[in-house]
Each structure stands twice: as structure tokens, then as C-alpha cells.
Amino acid sequence: MNTKSLLLAAALVIGLPTMATAANHEVKMLNKGTAGAMVFEPELIRIAPGDSITFKATDPGHNAETIQGMLPAGAEAFTGKMGQDVTVTFTAEGVYGVKCKPHFAMGMVGAVIVGKPSNLEAVKAVKNPGRAGKKFETLLGGL
């Protein structure tokens, strides 16, 4: 085996534990859940960098998308299609605000914490409409 092949094999072996530990989590988009009407369940989820979340369109008429100003530096915004599941891999550490666009003001929001919540104060400073603002105060208040 030549040096390049050995280096490539070593890199693959070293990288395997990282790839194998990434998990996929599920967040349901619901008309009615344990916390009331128009909710993500769970509303707050903590994951590791590299993990993914599948936002499940359990009930029709919902989507999942990021909220402007509620993303860590270097993170990419996402917008799921209405009534369809969307799977997102989260690589940048911090707090992500997520909303259902048609039910945003009704408080259909959630928070994803990836690793350390490095941007928590910036996320808390974002003004959200109606019940969404109150929901984020509750979700993020104890962090």
C-alpha cells in the first residue's frame, strides 16, 4: 500500500466515529399537542452539531422554517414546503428559532439548541409577533 492510500484509509477510520454518532431527531408539526393548539412537539430540543431533525407534517397546513435573526453565525436558513416533511442537518452551534409560517402569530414556534447556545442573547432580543414572542420568552427564559 502506498503512502496516499494509507493516509486516505487513516482519514476514513478517524472520520467514522464522527459520522456514526450523528443522530436524526423528530419534531412533529401538530394542530393539537400536549402544550395546546398549533404546536411543534417538542417545542424545545437540544441536539449535537451534525445531528439532523425531521420536522414531520403530522397534520396538514404546516411548515417549518427558520426565523430571521434567530440563527447562529454561519448557519443556513431553511424553509420547508407546506404540508411536507423536511429534514435539516444542523452544523453550526447555537440557538435556532423555528416557525410555522401560517401559524407564527398564533405561537407555533420552536427552538433548536445545537451544542452551546452561543447566540442566546441575540435570539432573545428578536421581537416576534403575538403569542410567538411570549412562547419564546417561556422557552428560552430558563437557559
Secondary structure, 3 states (H helix, E strand, C coil): CCHHHHHHHHHHHHHHHHHHHCCEEEEEEEEEECCEEEEEECCEEEECCCCEEEEECCCCCCCCEECCCCCCCCCCCCECCCCCCEEEECCCCEEEEEECHHHCCCCCEEEEEECCCCCHHHHHHCCCCHHHHHHHHHHHHCC
